[in-house]
């Protein structure tokens, strides 16, 4: 639901998190290949392949129960943890839970303390309501700053460090609050509905993402390369908040997911990419230190 666009009116609503309205497979001729091409990649990687309806997607694929990717290119070996003072709470449209191409779940794989809540308009998750009332946290809702009716709530990334007015950084007992990024995980239409129809979010500061990065996401179609998927947005937010190490790990993990999934679509066994090699090294270092 979040991207670096300045206005939602510039294009048809498409997912900054991933969009349901497109089929699973897509034409990637304009991409020129995957994030890091292995040697000897097949010619099919540069072309398109048959599209399938979303509801029939992957029905015959044998998937890993842990990472949900086809077992041919399981993501599990590359799963590593990163430390960050920032928490993520994902408010996820119910339909997103069923999509194996959803990238919001990658955030929780990398960052401890990530919580996922399903959104229902008339029945908000009581766990989320309780956390919003918890004085230990300072939540920021990630959403574009393109509408005047909530302009008074918009802050910039400096607010996380307590620069600026109106955002408390300490609890009533003087402890430093934990910054939380609330991400609306769904299509643009779904994200705007969540934002507009969730009264419990009305008082939260709005933190937009402004970035010149282009998407590297190959698995769903977006109207513009400036529309980042959920995991890309999270990594960019971490980077802008000064959490470079966590951002780099999440970026690499996203690239590994992106490439593993795409290779599996054409039944190609992927050789380790540069991102995967970095993740394996980090995992080995972590295991050896325990």
N, C-alpha and C positions, 0 to 999 in steps of 0.2 A: 503493500500500500504506500510505500514511500519512495519518492524519487527526487531528482535534482531539478525538476521542472519548475519554472516560475509561475505557471498558471495551468490549472486543470482544464481551462477552456481552449487550450491550444490544439487539442486532439480529442478523438473519441476516448472514453474511459478505457484504459487498458491497465493491466496489472503492473504495478511497480513490484509488488509481490506478484506471484504468477497468475496468469489470466486463464479462467475456465473456458472462455469463449473460443479457444482455438484447439485444434486437435493435437495429439501428443507429438506427432512427427511434423517437421517443418523443413522448408527449403533453406539450405544454409550456404548456397553458392556465394552469397555476398560476404560470408564470414572468412572464407579462405582457410578453413581448417579448424582444428581444436586449439585449446589454449597452448599446449605444448605438444607438437606433433612428434610421435615416436618415429624411429627410422623405419622405412619400408611400409608406410601406411598404405592401405588399399585405395584404389581410385574412388571407391564409393564414398569416402569421407568428404570429397569435394562436391558431391552431388546431392540430389534429394532422393527420398525413397517413399514408398507408398504410405499414404495417410490412413489413419484409422479413427473411427469415432471414439470419443472420450470414454463412453461407458463400456466399450469393449477393449479398452487399452490394456495390453499386457496380460490378458486373461489366461494365456497359456504359458506365460513365462515362469520359470522356476526362480523364485526370489529368496534371498537371504532373509531370514526372519528378523534379524537384528537391524540391518541397514535398509531393507526393502528394495535394494538394487538386485538386478539379475545376478545369480551366483557366478556367472561367467566372469564378471568384473566386480567382485564384492568390495565394498568400501571399508569394511571393518578394519583391515590392517592399517589403515591410515588415520584412524580415529585417535586423536590425542587431545589432552586438556590444556587450556591456557588460563592464566590467572588475570583477573580484572576486578577493579573496585566497582565497576558498573554492572548492574543487573539488567536483564531483559525480561519483560513480561509480554508475551504474545497473545493478543486477543484474536483468535482464529475463527474465521467463518467455518461452520460445520462441514461444508463440502470440501474444504482444503485438506481435512484430515485424511481423505481417501485418495489423495493425489500423490503418487510416488515421486512426482517431479517437484513437489513442494520443497522449498529451500529453508523455510523457517525452522524446521527441525534440526538443521545443521548447527544452528546457534546453540541449542541445548546440548548437542554432542560435544561442543568445544568449551562452553562456558558453564561452570557450576552456578547454581542459583537461578538458572533460567526457568521460568514458569510459563505454561501454556494453558489458556483458558478458552473454552468454546463460547462463542457469542450467540445469545438468544435474546431477542429484543425485549421480551416481556419477563424474562427470567434470568437476570444477571447472576453470574457465578458468585456464591457467597464467599468463597475463598478470596476472590479478587476484591470484593467490597471490603473485606477485613484488612487486606494488605493496603488498600488505599487509605484506610484510617490509621494505619500503623505509623507512628511518629518517627520510626527509624529510617523511613524511606522518603526520598524526594523524587516523585515520578515526573517524567516529561513525556507528553504524547507526541509521537513523531508524525508530523502532517505538514503539508505545504502551507505557506503563509500567503495564500493568494486571495483570501476573502476578507472583506473589511469588518464583518460582524464579529470576528474573534481576534482582530488585530491587537487589542489590548492584552491578549494572553501570549503573544509571540515573544520568544526570547531567542538569544543566540547561544552558541556552544559555550561561551564564557560563563553563562549562568551556572553551569555544572560546577565551576570552581568558586562560585559565590560572587562573581563580578556582575554588578548590576543590581537593580532593585526588585523587590517583590518575590524573590525565590529564597525561602529559608534554607540555610545550609546546615543548621544545627538543631538538635532536638531540644525539648524543654529542659533537659538535664545537662545540656552543653555538649553532648556527643555529636560527632560529625555524621550527618545523614548520608545514607547510601543512595547515590544517583541511580535512577531506574529509567530505562527507555521503554516506553510502551509502544509496541508496533502493531498495526492493524493488518492482519495477515489475510488477504483475500484479493479479489479483483478490485479495480478502482471503484466500481459501483458499490460493491460490498463494503469497501473501506469507508467510503463517504457515508454510507448508511450507518455503519457502526459509529462513526464520529458524530453524526447529527442526531442519532436516536439513542444515545447512551447518556442520560442525564448525569450519571455518576462520574463522567469524564469532563463535564462542563467547566469545572473550576481548575483544571490542570493547566500548567504552562505548556504552550505548543512550541516544539522545537523542530523547525524545518531543516532539511538537508540541502545544502547548496554545494554541488560538486560538478566538476567537469569530466569526471570519469565516465567512460562508456561501458555498457554492459558486456559481460563475457558469457552470458547465459545462452545456451544453445537449445534448450529443451522446450521452450514455448515461445510463441511469436509475440513480439512487442511492436508497438507502432513506431517506436524510435529507439535508437541505440542509447539515448540518454536516460531511458527508463531502466533503472536498476532493479534487480530482483531482491527479495527480502534479505537474504544472506549478504549480498553485496552492500546493501544499505547499512546493515549492522556493522560490517567491517569498516565502512567509511566513517560511520559515526564514532566508532572506537578510535579510529586514527585521528579524527578531528578533535577528540577529547583527550588526546595525548596517550592513548593506550596502544602504542605502535606494535608491541610484541603480540598482544592478543589479536589485533587487527590482521597481522601477517599470517598467524596460524589459521584464522578463520578464512582468509583469502585463499590460502593453499588448500584447505579442506574443501572449500567450495569448488575450486578448480578440479580437484581430484574427483569429486562427485559429478561435476559437469562432464568430465572426460570419460569416466567409467560408464556413466549412463549412456552417453552417446555411442561409445564403442559397442556396448551391448546391443544396441538397436540393430546393428548390422552384423551381429554375431562375431565380433572381432575381439580377440584377446589383447588387451592393451598392455604395452610395455610401460614400466614406470616412467612417469614424466618428472620434470624438475620439481614440481610442487610435491609430488608423491615421495620423491627421494628426501626432500627436506622434512616431510612429516615422519617418515620412517626413522630418520636420524634423531629427530626430537623424541620420538617414542622410545627408541633404544636408550637415549640419554636419561629419560625419565625412569625407565625400568631399572637401569643400572644404579641410579641414585637412591632407590628404595631399599 
